């Protein structure tokens, strides 16, 4: 009678193939990023990346006057190959008796972790583009996107992908020019694509970074009968009343919030009314959701009030998906330079009867064609 062993279920060679296949499907940038394998097996970890510069905006030319010419500039930038890595530990009991499929779930989670890291690096690379449209005064719309696309200075509007923040989705869906992806089910080419507008495929991503807009505020009021020992909390900042007054609780909560430099908002108190204000770097996001409040007091109250008016500006990359008809061999917007593809290793702790599974990928991502990326700064 055949016996299933841990080594049969946790096979690093099999897992590596499975995870590699999953990573490619989960990476959102794959359809337009070029993957360069020339570094595989080559010594060294720092590479020189060729980069095409933008030739500049078009200019007015009078009738009969010759247009000035410019040279197509090329430059170089250096990039250092890095190692992205994630590990999971599985006990024998989890593998043999666990609910569901722990090994399969490990494959999915490890692939997702590596893909997310590549996407993070790709988004960072895109943010280095030199073509920037400043539409920060307005909400995302067809007109805003058209104005941003015009910076490509195209004769024909080619296919593009535009990454937006999920908070911009609702506004864009209501635009009459937006075409939902369910209207063209056989033509979705981007992972996460929800529709098109102005010939740009829209992909929501929380990885789209933001810059400050307008600081938002929330007020939290402590009231009612407070007893010594009652506990009140705001977003996990918990204070135990040391005096039977609402002001004591408010002062204590403000002190806790103020002492945490990582908190996305500041706090002040006036007679039991706490004002929370978003800090620089978190305008429009720090208090977008109402604070989570809690208490153990049966008589005291803690309530959130006020109309939130914070806004933020997102730096949405728009990327050309295809080559120009005049130059089919033009460089991709970004390139993933692969040094070593996804690999899996396992380490067995026989005394504890558990297995550590680690996955890594050696690569770097670089912006390789400035003329194919526009950053649209648009409010949400």
Secondary structure, DSSP 8 states (H G I E B T S, - for coil): -----HHHH--HHHHHHHHHHHHHHH-GGGGTSEEE-TTTT-S-SEEEEEEE----------TT---------EEEEEEE-EEEEEEEEEEHHHHHH-SS-HHHHHHHHHHHHHHHHHHHHHHHHHTT-SEEEEEEEEE--HHHHHHHHGGG--SS---EEEEE-GGGHHHHHTSTT-EEGGGSTT---STTEEEEETTEEEEE-TTS-EEEEE--EEEEEEES---TT-EEEETTEEEE-SSSSHHHHHHHHHHHHHH-TT-SEEEEEETTEEEEEE-TT-TTTTTSS---EEE--SS-EEEEES----EEEEEEEEEE-S-BTTBTT---SEEEEEEEEEEEEEEEETTTTEEEEEEEEEEEEEE-BGGGEEEEEEE-
